[in-house]
Amino acid sequence: MIFCMCLESSIIMQDLRKLTGVLDDCLCDIESIDDFNTFKIFPKIQKLQERDYFRYYKVNLKRPCPFWADDGHCSIKDCHVEPCPESKIPVGIKAGSSNKYSKAANNSKELEDCEQANKLGAVNSTLSNQSKEAFIDWARYDDSQDHFCELDDERSPDAQYVDLLLNPERYTGYKGPSAWRVWNSIYEENCFKPRSVYRPLNPLAPSRGESFYTWLEGLCLEKRVFYKLISGLHASINLHLCANYLLEETWGKPCWGPNVKEFTRRFDPIETKGEGPRRLKNLYFLYLIELRALSKVAPYFERSVVDLYTGNGHEDAESKALLLDIFRDTKSFHMHFDEKSMFAGDKKGAKSLKEEFRLHFKNISRIMDCVGCDKCRLWGKLQTQGLGTALKILFSEKEIQSLPEHSPSKGFQLTRQEIVALVNAFGRLSTSIRELQNFKVLLQQTR
């Protein structure tokens, strides 16, 4: 028995050592990403996520599933999400309209200004020192056509603040038909495929042979990218669950930590019929996509008019300095994914494909409201919205480049909800890659 366990670990380690070299559809190698993430990004993004601006996320976990009858919510205690009491929310975040847009609006002494502020739900959450007229002008702008996600209405009475640090993503025991239906719907109904291709696309389904990848590689770049993004997100979520697993519970005190057996079940090349390593490569691909988005959006935050406003001036300044430091690191990376290679055909065809791409992803964001476990739903919505925000950024390059320095722009904006999701989603990817390194060490020790 011991011999078999050692042999199994040895096989996995051999396959993980093969997880090297250049990724498909880009010119970046895995080793460079590992080093860059470990020594530059991971420590800083962890610190940033602990800042008040990024730790409080407003979300509606009561929205009904728009696609099928509700399966009922998970009754497992670890599925529960504890909302944050209003008294704990920093004044600069909870005051004013649902998007907490500015220091100027929150400092207004006139009741009329406050009432006006409450009506301006579309105002950018990061801008400060702007006049009321500018806010009103901004509120008229509707950029919903650029959204890759369906955003929660933060003004809904069902929307609540959640402290992400107190509700960490981890294994909850949520599985079975409900969880299967969610992922199956994501893959089967939203990932692109030729009509001649027989199901399943879902990597969790049995009996997928190499023919699956034959037709996948035959798709255009954009459709391959879409599948890899979803697969990478799936792999990242699975890594989080393996790394933060309920190992034991004695006297009511749970012990959470890495579960090598669970990691093996989800990523071992034998148990997954070769799927595991492919999933992990797609995780790296997704990391590159979101890394690229951070480097492209840097000019938006580098402007003097942009604050990460919570009401604590000293912390706000430190938060922005740390964010800009991370942006400098992202821009220093020399092997970015080139999004310009996407949607580069004839203008009419490219526009149509881009819109189809956007709508498919937006539909996936709606599927997140069908997740039966509240904690899984919370982190699924956040990470999906973070990726959707990254895609919005990548396809808004011209608008970002033309941003005015001292006034708001109608051409491109990010709400606080999008900003918090973007940073935390990338933080989750950074953590996934770091945890993967940890599992390599643990597997080595069990040989």
ZARO-55208 format. One record per residue (C-alpha): residue in one letter; x, y, z. Coordinates in Angstrom, 2 decimals. Layout:
% ZARO-55208
  rodren        u        v        w
       A        X        Y        Z
...
//
This chain:
% ZARO-55208
  rodren        u        v        w
       M     0.00     0.00     0.00
       I     2.81     2.42     0.92
       F     4.63     1.43    -2.26
       C     1.51     2.22    -4.33
       M     1.13     5.64    -2.70
       C     4.77     6.47    -3.36
       L     4.47     5.29    -6.95
       E     1.33     7.40    -7.45
       S     3.05    10.51    -6.05
       S     6.05     9.84    -8.24
       I     3.87     9.67   -11.36
       I     2.13    12.94   -10.48
       M     5.46    14.65    -9.79
       Q     6.81    13.48   -13.14
       D     3.81    14.95   -14.88
       L     3.97    18.22   -12.91
       R     7.62    18.54   -13.93
       K     6.38    18.41   -17.52
       L     4.25    21.46   -16.75
       T     6.91    23.70   -18.26
       G     7.73    25.55   -21.44
       V     5.81    27.92   -23.68
       L     2.01    28.12   -23.41
       D    -0.17    27.69   -26.48
       D    -1.46    30.87   -28.19
       C     1.13    33.11   -26.52
       L     4.89    33.52   -26.21
       C     5.28    33.11   -22.46
       D     6.76    30.19   -20.56
       I     5.44    28.79   -17.30
       E     8.72    29.15   -15.42
       S     8.78    32.90   -16.00
       I     5.23    33.24   -14.68
       D     6.09    31.20   -11.57
       D     9.10    33.39   -10.74
       F     7.30    36.65   -11.51
       N     4.29    35.71    -9.42
       T     6.26    34.35    -6.46
       F     8.77    37.16    -6.08
       K     6.88    40.22    -7.33
       I     3.12    39.88    -7.51
       F     1.95    37.49    -4.80
       P     3.26    39.32    -1.69
       K     1.94    42.69    -2.89
       I    -1.47    41.53    -4.08
       Q    -1.99    39.77    -0.74
       K    -1.36    43.04     1.08
       L    -3.65    44.98    -1.23
       Q    -6.54    42.57    -0.69
       E    -6.33    43.25     3.05
       R    -6.98    46.97     2.53
       D   -10.45    48.21     3.42
       Y   -11.21    49.39    -0.11
       F   -10.74    45.87    -1.49
       R   -11.93    43.64     1.35
       Y   -15.57    44.80     1.37
       Y   -17.64    43.60    -1.58
       K   -21.34    44.28    -2.06
       V   -23.21    41.36    -3.55
       N   -26.74    40.04    -3.92
       L   -26.78    36.35    -3.02
       K   -30.59    36.12    -3.23
       R   -31.06    36.68    -6.94
       P   -33.05    33.78    -8.42
       C   -31.52    31.48   -11.00
       P   -32.73    32.73   -14.40
       F   -32.34    29.40   -16.19
       W   -33.91    26.62   -14.12
       A   -35.93    26.02   -10.99
       D   -33.99    26.69    -7.82
       D   -32.41    23.51    -6.45
       G   -32.50    24.89    -2.94
       H   -29.54    26.33    -1.09
       C   -26.81    24.23     0.44
       S   -27.54    23.33     4.05
       I   -23.89    22.62     4.90
       K   -22.71    25.13     7.52
       D   -19.53    25.95     5.56
       C   -21.70    27.19     2.67
       H   -22.92    30.08     4.82
       V   -21.80    33.65     4.14
       E   -21.78    36.07     7.04
       P   -22.78    39.56     5.86
       C   -20.91    42.50     7.31
       P   -22.80    44.71     9.81
       E   -23.35    48.24     8.53
       S   -21.38    49.60    11.49
       K   -18.24    47.81    10.29
       I   -18.23    49.31     6.80
       P   -15.88    52.28     6.37
       V   -17.88    55.49     6.14
       G   -16.43    56.43     2.76
       I   -17.63    53.16     1.23
       K   -21.16    52.98     2.61
       A   -22.06    56.69     2.39
       G   -23.59    58.26    -0.68
       S   -24.87    56.24    -3.62
       S   -24.50    52.53    -4.09
       N   -21.20    52.91    -5.92
       K   -19.41    55.09    -3.32
       Y   -17.94    57.33    -5.92
       S   -16.10    60.22    -4.30
       K   -14.73    62.08    -1.37
       A   -16.41    65.25    -2.63
       A   -19.89    63.71    -2.58
       N   -19.41    62.14     0.81
       N   -18.17    65.38     2.35
       S   -21.11    67.44     1.09
       K   -22.81    69.35     3.90
       E   -25.99    70.09     2.05
       L   -28.89    67.69     2.30
       E   -29.83    68.46    -1.28
       D   -26.42    67.31    -2.45
       C   -26.78    64.09    -0.47
       E   -30.18    63.40    -1.96
       Q   -28.82    64.06    -5.42
       A   -25.88    61.77    -4.72
       N   -28.18    58.91    -3.79
       K   -29.70    59.02    -7.26
       L   -26.41    58.78    -9.11
       G   -25.87    55.02    -9.12
       A   -23.67    55.02   -12.23
       V   -21.09    57.48   -10.96
       N   -17.51    56.25   -10.86
       S   -16.51    55.13    -7.38
       T   -12.88    56.22    -7.57
       L   -13.12    59.87    -8.58
       S   -12.78    62.71    -6.11
       N   -12.94    66.52    -6.11
       Q   -15.46    66.72    -8.93
       S   -18.37    69.11    -9.12
       K   -21.99    68.06    -8.77
       E   -22.52    68.94   -12.44
       A   -19.79    66.50   -13.43
       F   -21.47    63.76   -11.40
       I   -24.80    64.42   -13.05
       D   -23.17    64.37   -16.48
       W   -21.44    61.11   -15.62
       A   -24.69    59.55   -14.42
       R   -26.24    60.00   -17.86
       Y   -23.62    57.75   -19.40
       D   -24.65    54.13   -19.80
       D   -21.77    51.83   -20.63
       S   -23.74    48.61   -20.25
       Q   -22.89    47.75   -23.84
       D   -19.27    47.32   -22.76
       H   -20.02    45.04   -19.80
       F   -19.00    41.41   -20.06
       C   -20.91    40.65   -16.85
       E   -24.37    41.30   -15.51
       L   -23.72    43.43   -12.45
       D   -25.72    43.20    -9.25
       D   -27.88    46.21    -8.48
       E   -26.14    47.49    -5.36
       R   -29.22    49.54    -4.47
       S   -31.32    46.39    -4.07
       P   -32.40    45.70    -0.48
       D   -31.06    42.15    -0.96
       A   -27.54    43.40    -1.72
       Q   -25.25    43.16     1.31
       Y   -21.65    43.95     2.11
       V   -19.41    40.97     2.68
       D   -16.00    41.06     4.33
       L   -13.99    38.82     2.00
       L   -11.31    38.23     4.62
       L   -13.87    36.78     7.01
       N   -15.52    34.64     4.32
       P   -12.54    32.98     2.60
       E   -12.97    30.75    -0.41
       R   -12.51    27.12     0.62
       Y   -13.96    23.64     0.33
       T   -17.55    23.59     1.55
       G   -18.71    20.12     0.55
       Y   -21.03    21.55    -2.13
       K   -21.24    18.97    -4.92
       G   -23.66    16.66    -6.66
       P   -26.33    17.40    -9.31
       S   -26.60    21.12    -8.49
       A   -22.88    21.81    -8.88
       W   -22.69    19.56   -11.94
       R   -25.57    21.40   -13.65
       V   -23.83    24.77   -13.19
       W   -20.54    23.70   -14.76
       N   -22.29    21.66   -17.43
       S   -24.35    24.67   -18.46
       I   -21.24    26.86   -18.57
       Y   -19.33    24.49   -20.83
       E   -22.07    22.99   -22.97
       E   -24.24    26.01   -23.61
       N   -21.75    28.87   -23.60
       C   -18.37    27.66   -24.86
       F   -18.02    27.81   -28.63
       K   -17.98    24.59   -30.65
       P   -18.82    23.41   -34.15
       R   -22.33    22.02   -34.47
       S   -20.88    18.74   -35.69
       V   -19.03    18.15   -32.43
       Y   -20.61    15.67   -30.08
       R   -20.87    16.50   -26.40
       P   -19.48    16.73   -23.80
       L   -17.27    19.80   -23.54
       N   -17.43    19.58   -19.76
       P   -14.02    18.29   -18.61
       L   -15.73    16.62   -15.64
       A   -17.67    14.36   -17.98
       P   -16.32    10.89   -18.76
       S   -15.06     9.63   -22.11
       R   -13.41    12.67   -23.64
       G   -10.70    11.57   -26.03
       E    -8.01    13.39   -27.97
       S   -10.56    14.13   -30.69
       F   -11.86    16.85   -28.38
       Y    -8.59    18.74   -28.63
       T    -8.31    18.10   -32.34
       W   -11.41    20.16   -33.04
       L   -10.57    22.66   -30.27
       E    -7.29    23.52   -31.95
       G    -9.20    23.86   -35.20
       L   -11.27    26.73   -33.82
       C   -10.31    30.35   -34.37
       L    -8.08    32.01   -31.75
       E   -10.94    33.88   -30.09
       K   -13.01    30.74   -29.48
       R    -9.98    28.83   -28.20
       V    -9.22    31.69   -25.85
       F   -12.79    31.66   -24.53
       Y   -12.61    27.97   -23.67
       K    -9.19    28.35   -22.02
       L   -10.42    31.22   -19.88
       I   -13.32    29.14   -18.54
       S   -11.14    26.07   -18.06
       G    -8.48    28.18   -16.30
       L   -11.08    29.70   -13.98
       H   -12.40    26.23   -13.19
       A    -8.88    24.98   -12.43
       S    -8.15    27.97   -10.22
       I   -11.32    27.45    -8.17
       N   -10.50    23.76    -7.76
       L    -7.00    24.63    -6.56
       H    -8.43    26.98    -3.92
       L   -10.69    24.20    -2.64
       C    -7.80    21.71    -2.50
       A    -5.51    24.18    -0.73
       N    -8.09    25.26     1.87
       Y    -9.74    21.96     2.75
       L   -11.39    20.93     6.02
       L    -8.85    18.36     7.19
       E   -10.39    17.67    10.60
       E   -12.64    19.20    13.20
       T   -12.12    18.46    16.89
       W   -14.06    20.06    19.71
       G   -15.66    22.46    17.27
       K   -12.32    23.77    16.07
       P   -11.88    23.21    12.32
       C    -8.44    22.67    10.83
       W    -8.10    23.89     7.26
       G    -5.17    23.16     4.98
       P    -3.90    21.54     1.76
       N    -5.39    18.17     0.83
       V    -2.98    16.25    -1.41
       K    -5.49    13.46    -2.04
       E    -8.09    15.96    -3.28
       F    -5.50    17.66    -5.46
       T    -4.63    14.26    -6.93
       R    -8.28    13.50    -7.66
       R    -8.74    16.74    -9.55
       F    -5.40    17.07   -11.36
       D    -3.64    13.69   -11.51
       P    -3.12    12.80   -15.21
       I    -4.26     9.21   -14.67
       E    -7.41     9.96   -12.66
       T    -8.36    12.79   -15.02
       K    -7.36    10.90   -18.19
       G    -4.78    13.50   -19.09
       E    -7.03    16.48   -18.33
       G    -5.23    17.69   -15.16
       P    -2.10    19.15   -16.78
       R    -4.19    20.80   -19.50
       R    -6.36    22.46   -16.87
       L    -3.30    23.79   -15.06
       K    -1.88    25.22   -18.28
       N    -5.16    27.02   -18.84
       L    -4.81    28.49   -15.34
       Y    -1.51    30.05   -16.43
       F    -3.15    31.32   -19.60
       L    -5.92    33.01   -17.59
       Y    -3.29    34.55   -15.31
       L    -1.63    36.11   -18.37
       I    -4.93    37.54   -19.60
       E    -5.72    39.26   -16.30
       L    -2.09    40.37   -15.87
       R    -2.31    42.03   -19.27
       A    -5.53    43.79   -18.28
       L    -3.89    45.23   -15.15
       S    -1.02    46.61   -17.18
       K    -3.44    48.17   -19.69
       V    -5.70    49.83   -17.09
       A    -2.82    51.44   -15.18
       P    -3.31    54.91   -16.83
       Y    -6.85    55.01   -15.48
       F    -5.62    54.83   -11.88
       E    -2.44    56.86   -12.36
       R    -4.48    60.04   -12.81
       S    -4.48    62.48    -9.90
       V    -8.30    62.63    -9.89
       V    -8.58    58.97    -8.93
       D    -8.83    57.93    -5.29
       L    -9.54    54.61    -3.59
       Y   -11.78    56.40    -1.15
       T   -12.80    54.86     2.19
       G   -12.75    57.97     4.42
       N    -9.33    57.21     5.89
       G    -6.98    59.55     4.03
       H    -3.75    57.90     5.17
       E    -4.89    54.37     4.29
       D    -6.37    55.53     0.98
       A    -3.03    57.05    -0.04
       E    -1.17    53.88     0.94
       S    -3.65    51.70    -0.93
       K    -3.24    53.71    -4.12
       A     0.57    53.70    -3.79
       L     0.55    49.90    -3.43
       L    -1.80    49.50    -6.38
       L     0.41    51.69    -8.57
       D     3.44    49.67    -7.45
       I     1.70    46.49    -8.65
       F     0.90    48.21   -11.95
       R     4.59    49.02   -12.40
       D     5.39    45.34   -11.92
       T     2.74    44.24   -14.40
       K     4.11    46.64   -17.01
       S     7.65    45.35   -16.45
       F     6.63    41.82   -17.46
       H     8.00    41.22   -20.97
       M     5.89    38.29   -22.17
       H     2.34    39.59   -22.14
       F    -0.47    38.03   -24.11
       D    -1.13    40.12   -27.22
       E    -4.84    40.82   -27.26
       K    -4.43    42.69   -30.55
       S    -4.23    39.32   -32.25
       M    -7.90    38.83   -31.36
       F   -10.80    40.17   -33.43
       A    -8.33    41.22   -36.10
       G   -10.23    40.03   -39.18
       D   -12.55    42.07   -41.37
       K   -14.26    44.76   -39.31
       K   -17.81    43.48   -39.71
       G   -16.93    39.87   -38.88
       A   -14.65    40.89   -36.01
       K   -17.34    43.11   -34.48
       S   -19.92    40.35   -34.70
       L   -17.57    37.80   -33.11
       K   -16.61    40.19   -30.33
       E   -20.28    40.79   -29.50
       E   -20.94    37.04   -29.49
       F   -17.90    36.58   -27.23
       R   -19.22    39.26   -24.84
       L   -22.75    37.86   -24.70
       H   -21.53    34.31   -24.06
       F   -19.46    35.49   -21.13
       K   -22.26    37.68   -19.82
       N   -24.50    34.62   -19.83
       I   -21.95    32.77   -17.70
       S   -22.05    35.59   -15.17
       R   -25.82    35.05   -14.93
       I   -25.31    31.33   -14.31
       M   -23.46    32.24   -11.12
       D   -26.87    33.05    -9.61
       C   -27.72    29.35    -9.98
       V   -24.97    28.17    -7.60
       G   -26.65    26.62    -4.56
       C   -23.85    27.24    -2.04
       D   -23.74    30.88    -0.90
       K   -19.99    30.93    -0.35
       C   -19.37    29.28    -3.72
       R   -21.80    31.75    -5.30
       L   -20.03    34.71    -3.67
       W   -16.60    33.75    -4.97
       G   -17.95    32.54    -8.30
       K   -19.66    35.89    -8.90
       L   -16.61    37.85    -7.80
       Q   -14.12    35.92    -9.94
       T   -16.40    35.90   -12.97
       Q   -16.94    39.63   -12.61
       G   -13.20    40.15   -12.20
       L   -12.50    38.32   -15.45
       G   -15.34    40.18   -17.17
       T   -13.81    43.48   -16.04
       A   -10.42    42.35   -17.38
       L   -11.99    41.63   -20.78
       K   -13.73    45.00   -20.75
       I   -10.35    46.65   -20.14
       L    -8.56    44.71   -22.88
       F   -11.12    45.76   -25.46
       S   -11.22    49.42   -24.37
       E    -7.63    50.38   -25.14
       K    -8.45    53.48   -27.20
       E   -10.84    54.81   -24.55
       I    -8.24    54.31   -21.79
       Q    -5.51    56.01   -23.80
       S    -7.70    59.07   -24.33
       L    -8.67    59.54   -20.67
       P    -8.50    63.18   -19.53
       E    -6.19    63.81   -16.58
       H    -8.34    66.17   -14.53
       S   -11.93    65.23   -15.31
       P   -14.10    62.13   -15.66
       S   -14.37    60.42   -19.01
       K   -17.61    59.26   -20.55
       G   -15.73    56.80   -22.75
       F   -14.47    54.46   -20.05
       Q   -15.27    53.99   -16.39
       L   -15.04    51.38   -13.67
       T   -17.37    51.15   -10.72
       R   -16.02    50.27    -7.30
       Q   -17.72    46.89    -7.66
       E   -15.68    46.17   -10.81
       I   -12.44    47.41    -9.27
       V   -12.80    45.24    -6.16
       A   -13.67    42.21    -8.31
       L   -10.74    42.82   -10.69
       V    -8.13    42.98    -7.93
       N    -9.52    40.10    -5.89
       A    -9.98    37.86    -8.94
       F    -6.37    38.38    -9.94
       G    -5.37    37.81    -6.32
       R    -7.12    34.45    -6.48
       L    -5.15    33.49    -9.61
       S    -1.91    34.59    -8.00
       T    -2.78    32.44    -4.97
       S    -3.61    29.46    -7.21
       I    -0.20    29.52    -8.85
       R     1.47    29.90    -5.46
       E    -0.55    26.98    -4.07
       L     0.41    24.86    -7.07
       Q     4.06    25.33    -6.12
       N     3.19    24.25    -2.59
       F     1.48    21.07    -3.83
       K     4.58    20.20    -5.84
       V     6.60    20.33    -2.62
       L     4.03    18.27    -0.70
       L     3.95    15.63    -3.43
       Q     7.74    15.50    -3.41
       Q     7.68    14.90     0.36
       T     5.22    11.99     0.03
       R     7.36    10.09    -2.46
//
